[in-house]
Amino acid sequence: MIDIKKIADEANMIIAGYAFTQIDGKVRVLNLNNTKSAAVLALDGEILEASMPDIELVIVSNYYNQNRQFMEV
């Protein structure tokens, strides 16, 4: 079972219920309200993997690209 609280606590940034966590030179994104919805982004915002609908992926990508300078690393 996924520990949502732990993921949220370890996230570098949370926007609109999405936890963005930088790990191994990539950014893992998890929808905290639907843990089946996740993605992996490159640091430059390129989408590497995803298990979320395309529209949600566009939204997450926009959140990341507009706010990545605020990621606590």
BAGUTOR-917703 format. One record per residue (C-alpha): chain; residue number from 1; x, y, z. Coordinates in steps of 0.5 Angstrom, whole numbers, plus 2048, in hexadecimal, padded with zeros to 3 digits. Example, Ala and Ser with C-alpha at 12.3 -4.5 7.8 and 13.67 -1.06 7.14 Angstrom:
<rs>
<r chain="A" n="1" u="819" v="7F7" w="810"/>
<r chain="A" n="2" u="81B" v="7FE" w="80E"/>
</rs>
This chain:
<rs>
<r chain="A" n="1" u="800" v="800" w="800"/>
<r chain="A" n="2" u="802" v="807" w="7FE"/>
<r chain="A" n="3" u="804" v="80C" w="804"/>
<r chain="A" n="4" u="801" v="812" w="802"/>
<r chain="A" n="5" u="803" v="816" w="808"/>
<r chain="A" n="6" u="80A" v="814" w="807"/>
<r chain="A" n="7" u="80A" v="815" w="7FF"/>
<r chain="A" n="8" u="808" v="81C" w="801"/>
<r chain="A" n="9" u="80D" v="81E" w="806"/>
<r chain="A" n="10" u="812" v="81C" w="802"/>
<r chain="A" n="11" u="810" v="820" w="7FC"/>
<r chain="A" n="12" u="814" v="825" w="7FA"/>
<r chain="A" n="13" u="80E" v="829" w="7F7"/>
<r chain="A" n="14" u="806" v="828" w="7F8"/>
<r chain="A" n="15" u="802" v="82C" w="7F3"/>
<r chain="A" n="16" u="7FA" v="82A" w="7F3"/>
<r chain="A" n="17" u="7FB" v="823" w="7F6"/>
<r chain="A" n="18" u="800" v="821" w="7F1"/>
<r chain="A" n="19" u="807" v="81F" w="7F5"/>
<r chain="A" n="20" u="80D" v="821" w="7F1"/>
<r chain="A" n="21" u="813" v="81D" w="7F4"/>
<r chain="A" n="22" u="81A" v="81E" w="7F1"/>
<r chain="A" n="23" u="81E" v="817" w="7F1"/>
<r chain="A" n="24" u="824" v="814" w="7ED"/>
<r chain="A" n="25" u="824" v="81A" w="7E8"/>
<r chain="A" n="26" u="81C" v="819" w="7E7"/>
<r chain="A" n="27" u="816" v="81C" w="7E9"/>
<r chain="A" n="28" u="811" v="817" w="7EC"/>
<r chain="A" n="29" u="80A" v="81A" w="7EC"/>
<r chain="A" n="30" u="804" v="817" w="7F0"/>
<r chain="A" n="31" u="7FD" v="819" w="7F0"/>
<r chain="A" n="32" u="7FC" v="819" w="7F8"/>
<r chain="A" n="33" u="7F4" v="818" w="7F6"/>
<r chain="A" n="34" u="7F5" v="812" w="7F2"/>
<r chain="A" n="35" u="7FB" v="80E" w="7F3"/>
<r chain="A" n="36" u="7FA" v="80A" w="7EC"/>
<r chain="A" n="37" u="7FC" v="811" w="7E8"/>
<r chain="A" n="38" u="803" v="812" w="7E8"/>
<r chain="A" n="39" u="809" v="815" w="7E3"/>
<r chain="A" n="40" u="810" v="815" w="7E3"/>
<r chain="A" n="41" u="813" v="81B" w="7E0"/>
<r chain="A" n="42" u="81A" v="81D" w="7DE"/>
<r chain="A" n="43" u="81D" v="823" w="7E1"/>
<r chain="A" n="44" u="81C" v="828" w="7DB"/>
<r chain="A" n="45" u="814" v="826" w="7DB"/>
<r chain="A" n="46" u="814" v="820" w="7D6"/>
<r chain="A" n="47" u="80F" v="81B" w="7D7"/>
<r chain="A" n="48" u="813" v="814" w="7D8"/>
<r chain="A" n="49" u="80D" v="80F" w="7DB"/>
<r chain="A" n="50" u="806" v="810" w="7DD"/>
<r chain="A" n="51" u="800" v="80D" w="7DF"/>
<r chain="A" n="52" u="7FB" v="812" w="7DF"/>
<r chain="A" n="53" u="7F6" v="815" w="7DA"/>
<r chain="A" n="54" u="7F9" v="81A" w="7D5"/>
<r chain="A" n="55" u="7F6" v="820" w="7D7"/>
<r chain="A" n="56" u="7F8" v="81F" w="7DE"/>
<r chain="A" n="57" u="7FF" v="81E" w="7DC"/>
<r chain="A" n="58" u="7FF" v="824" w="7D8"/>
<r chain="A" n="59" u="7FC" v="828" w="7DE"/>
<r chain="A" n="60" u="802" v="825" w="7E3"/>
<r chain="A" n="61" u="807" v="826" w="7DD"/>
<r chain="A" n="62" u="805" v="82E" w="7DD"/>
<r chain="A" n="63" u="805" v="82E" w="7E5"/>
<r chain="A" n="64" u="80C" v="82B" w="7E5"/>
<r chain="A" n="65" u="80F" v="830" w="7DF"/>
<r chain="A" n="66" u="80C" v="836" w="7E3"/>
<r chain="A" n="67" u="80E" v="834" w="7EA"/>
<r chain="A" n="68" u="814" v="830" w="7E9"/>
<r chain="A" n="69" u="819" v="836" w="7EB"/>
<r chain="A" n="70" u="815" v="835" w="7F2"/>
<r chain="A" n="71" u="817" v="82E" w="7F3"/>
<r chain="A" n="72" u="81B" v="82D" w="7FA"/>
<r chain="A" n="73" u="821" v="829" w="7F8"/>
</rs>
